Amino acid sequence: MELYLDLHSQPCRSVFLFAKAVGIPFEVKLVEISKGQQYTDEFGQLSIIRKVPVMKDGSFVLTESTAILKYLVQKHASSVADHWFPAELQQRARVNEYLSWQHMNLRAHGSKVFLLKSMFPIIMGSEVPKEKMSAAVEDLNQSLQMLEEKFLQSKPFIIGDKISLADLVAIVEIMQPVGAGVDVFVGRPKLSAWRDRVKKAIGEKLFDEGHEAIMAVSGLMEKMKSSDELEMLKQKFKKLFS
Ligand SMILES: N[C@@H](CCC(=O)N[C@@H](CS)C(=O)NCC(=O)O)C(=O)O
């Protein structure tokens, strides 16, 4: 199996960490988004969506991280522990509930804070207007509150005592603003304790390996200042944020 990835990307990290944590063998095909490698002809032939992650299992090509994660669970059902995506109807529905919610909430809001904080000043050549940043942080705070109050409640993990795909998908999104210097764990003991449990369940060394690139993202941003992709990104940012 081949995984087309860039570990600066949250959905890529979820697929990478899951496959590694449960011991599914794969070959990494690096697609560096900051270099525009998603726009090459070769990548376009694989996926016209031009986003990572993409999985290629033999001749079967699959996009969308959550679809890839579920495919891997089902394909490797005999070796992947049930708690990742429980067979029991209502537990599985709880995982799916979180995965459906997160796209337009934690993912959207965490990504926005990340883009504004770490990329906007470099790409647009100016600081983010204060009210824009405050509004984005407020949305993120609301999503984090929802994660704590609706999804986690007083359980160790989202579906109960054990880690599932829901926790994995949540943590990779949360680490995006953290990589940009917005430490959302400060003043949130419940969330911090959950983060520590997730880290332990995945394996601390593997967790850190998966997050190494995003924790060093400021270096990548500095390099981008002189890249050919800057103008293209400027147009994208104008569309997104003006
Ligand atoms: N819903 C998709 C999202 C994939 C996605 O947005 N990937 C981003 C990186 S986080 C990407 O490849 N962006 C490249 C681009 O937009 O040019 C998934 O869960 O896999």
The ligand as an SDF file (V2000), in Angstrom:
LIG
                    3D

 20 19  0  0  0  0  0  0  0  0999 V2000
  -11.4000   16.0970    3.5940 N   0  0  0  0  0  0  0  0  0  0  0  0
  -10.0450   15.8000    3.2090 C   0  0  0  0  0  0  0  0  0  0  0  0
   -9.1820   17.0290    3.3640 C   0  0  0  0  0  0  0  0  0  0  0  0
   -7.8840   16.9260    2.6230 C   0  0  0  0  0  0  0  0  0  0  0  0
   -7.1570   18.2580    2.6330 C   0  0  0  0  0  0  0  0  0  0  0  0
   -7.7800   19.3340    2.8000 O   0  0  0  0  0  0  0  0  0  0  0  0
   -5.8540   18.2070    2.4330 N   0  0  0  0  0  0  0  0  0  0  0  0
   -5.0810   19.4340    2.3870 C   0  0  0  0  0  0  0  0  0  0  0  0
   -3.9810   19.3970    3.4280 C   0  0  0  0  0  0  0  0  0  0  0  0
   -4.6490   19.4240    5.0470 S   0  0  0  0  0  0  0  0  0  0  0  0
   -4.4330   19.5670    1.0210 C   0  0  0  0  0  0  0  0  0  0  0  0
   -4.0220   18.5970    0.4270 O   0  0  0  0  0  0  0  0  0  0  0  0
   -4.3480   20.8000    0.5030 N   0  0  0  0  0  0  0  0  0  0  0  0
   -3.7060   21.0880   -0.7180 C   0  0  0  0  0  0  0  0  0  0  0  0
   -4.3770   22.2090   -1.4600 C   0  0  0  0  0  0  0  0  0  0  0  0
   -5.4780   22.6150   -1.0600 O   0  0  0  0  0  0  0  0  0  0  0  0
   -3.8070   22.6560   -2.4450 O   0  0  0  0  0  0  0  0  0  0  0  0
   -9.5000   14.6270    4.0460 C   0  0  0  0  0  0  0  0  0  0  0  0
   -9.9940   14.4580    5.1730 O   0  0  0  0  0  0  0  0  0  0  0  0
   -8.6410   13.9000    3.5680 O   0  0  0  0  0  0  0  0  0  0  0  0
  1  2  1  0
  2  3  1  0
  2 18  1  0
  3  4  1  0
  4  5  1  0
  5  6  2  0
  5  7  1  0
  7  8  1  0
  8  9  1  0
  8 11  1  0
  9 10  1  0
 11 12  2  0
 11 13  1  0
 13 14  1  0
 14 15  1  0
 15 16  2  0
 15 17  1  0
 18 19  2  0
 18 20  1  0
M  END
$$$$
